Amino acid sequence: TTAATPLSSLSADDLASRLDDARADYKALQARGLVLDLTRGKPGPDQLDLSEGLLRLPTGHKDSAGVDVRNYGGLEGLTEMRAIFADLLGVDVTNVVCGGNSSLTMMHQVLTALLLKGGPDSPRPWSQEPVVKFVCPVPGYDRHFTMLAEFGIEMLTVPMTPDGPDPVAVRALVADDPTVKGMWIVPTYSNPTGAVCSAEVAAELMAMPTAAPDFRILWDNAYAVHHLTERETKSADALGLAVASGHPNRPIMFASTSKITFAGAGVAALAASTDNKAWYLERLSLASIGPDKVNHLRHVEFFGTADGVRTHMRKHRDLLAPKFEAVDAALSARLGGLGIAEWVAPTGGYFVNLDVMDGTASRVVTLAKEAGIALTPAGAAFPHSKDPNDRNIRLAPSFPALEEVELAMAGVAVCVELAALEKLTS
Ligand code: PLP
């Protein structure tokens, strides 16, 4: 047998001897006493170093309009910072709000306000509905799902395709049920599959009829400019498409510089229709007198323009691309052609989505753990952490050094094969 023979076509004897080999490889892996971690989707120290200059900024304390950034005020954020996000997100500056360091916090604020107050076009606050449901493309971002779970919002899953959420499945869920109030989407280089929502799918999502008059698409463009190749894919124009189809208030867009500058001290942004933005600022005005404009100015001085951000992101790409190539190389070397695992080399973002043989993902994670390789718990990318097929594993290669990614992934490949062989011979 060669490495390229699908395991399912092997005889019982061949499978048994292959299992012996995989067990021996696994034992050798354990004997190495590795301590490696592929769980954290955060920038590596070398990436953070790219923004070290921020720590010596700002040099002044006024923006170009003369606003003293040290003082209170300016709830929607510094105009020049808003202009940078507007350019990167392909929206008008008047639609943008810049806030604190976390876009996740802005998503939480929006959801909380929709529940307690309702949106501009809500018949009543969402919390007064008998039940609230959300469409959740899977696999997806675990924190989106835990936020909904915290609020008791029911999650209806739809498959994530390479072009975005399956629009036919979404349409079927939202058309007749007015309690389906919204959906999540990570449109560009999605967490974790790396899928990019096409302009066609985006247009369908913005135009589709919904039974809820206040249906919201929470458009979390966390990886809008996080390209891993020279092809710098543009995100679909969510706000423009929504206006064109007569649903201007449907999308609310989020982004941040968490994986551009400092993950803990970046700038977050929200972009939405005039009505949504006014509604958001009205709520926000009760919670804050203004954002950290010093940090806004620091970022404005550091980047100058949106092109400054694009240039900076190419430096991230140079550090990250080899790690993603190492993941693909390790998986291909051991698992290519075996028919027991599928993955796509992403063209951007922070993750590699690995689908192993059905019913073996938890076993792979356990095997890896017992060999000193920490992986994100199986099922993490599904609502309530339940992957119905126990097949999905999210790999995060950004944080460890390149050699560590290589070592860890060679080990993961052993675990994937061993788990599959255990299952095939049981
Ligand atoms: N949205 C997605 C899809 C993410 O993957 C992450 C971080 O992993 C975030 C949001 C967090 O964003 P922030 O740091 O701006 O709160």
Residues whose N, C-alpha, C, O or C-beta is under 5 A from the ligand:
A	BS01	PLP	G41 N101 S102 S103 L104 T105 Y141 V186 N191 D220 A222 S256 S258 A263 A268
